[in-house]
C-alpha cells in the first residue's frame, strides 16, 4: 500500500481527452499508480490503486503556490472494492489535480468509453496486450466489449437548469446517490433567475429527481412571474402528471407530499 504523502500536483495537460462535463466522472473510478505517492516502494510503483471519484472542486490549494481545479477521490484498493490492508493510505480521501494527472488516471480506468483508435494511441501497450491475449501484460484488466452508446433523453425541465456541482454521498441515508446543485436559467427581464435547486441522482446516473425543480417553477409562476408562467405552460404540455379537465384547464395530479405538506416533516 502506498504511503500517504503526495507528489506535488502537475499542471500540464498532455493529450488526454477533456471531459465534456465534470459531472460525468462522479461515482466512477480512476486508476492511480503507486508512483503517485512519494516514498512508494519499488515493488508497488507500477501497481494501480482504484479510487472512487467523489466530488469536483473548482479551486483547490495544492500547496507551494499551486491552485487549481481537482477531483476529490477515495482510495479503494487494487480491486476497487475497498482497501483491506493496514496502512496510512488505506481508504484515504484526497484531491487529484484536473485536468492533469486526473485525466490520465481516469481514462486508464475508463478507456472502454473511448474510441478504439484513441485507446490505441493513449494506451498502446495495454491495447496490444489485449489483442494478443496477454492478460498479464494488460494487468489482468479485462477489456470490456464495446457498449452501444444510447442517448439519454432527459425530462424537459432540465432545459431550464444549469448544473453547478455534483457530490457523491458516501454516508447517511442517501449514501451512493449524488446530490446535484443546479441554478434556474429562466430568462427574466433583469437576467437569469439563478435560484439554487437541489436534485438527487442515483449512483449509476440513470435517474434523477425533478420535484424540486418543478416546485420552484410552479411557486414562481403562482407568485406572478410571467417568465416562469410561460415556462410552466410549456412544461405542462409534456408532464404526465398534468391532465386537462372538462373546462380545458390544466390540472396537476399531485403526490401525497405535494397535496398534504402539513403531514410531511
PEQUI-V504099 format. One line per field, one symbol per residue. phi: phi as a letter, one per 40 degrees, with the letter a starting at -180 (. if undefined). psi: psi as a letter, one per 30 degrees, with the letter a starting at -180 (. if undefined). burial: 1 if it has 16 or more other C-alpha atoms within 10 Angstrom, else 0. A space follows every 50 residues. Layout:
phi = ???
psi = ???
burial = ???
This chain:
phi = .ccccbcdccbccgbcdcccacccccgcbbbccdccccgccdcbdccbbc bccbacbcbbccgggcbicabcbbcbgccgchcbccicbcgcbabbcbcb cddccccccbcccccdccdcccbcccccccccgcccccffcccccdcccb ccccddcccbbbcbabbccbagcbdgcbcbcbbcbdcbcchcdgccbbbb bcdcgcaacbdcccccccccccchcccccccccccccbcccbbbcccgcc bccccccccbcccbc
psi = kkleklkkklfkeagkklkekffffkfalljklffekkgkleffeflkjk kkkekkjekkjflggkkallkklkkglffgfkkfkklffkgkklkkkkfk geeeeefefhffflleeeeeeeieeeeeeeefgieefghgjkkklkkkkk jkjlkffffgkkkelkkkjflafgkflkjkklkkgkklfgakegkkkklk llefgflklfeeeeeeeeeeeefgjeeeeeeeeeeffgkfgklkafggkk kkjlleeeeifffk.
burial = 11110100100000010000011011111111111110010000101111 11111110010100000011111111110101100000111011111111 11111111111000000010010001100100000001000000000000 00000010011010111110000001111111111100000010001111 11100001010010011100100000111011001100000100000000 000000000000000
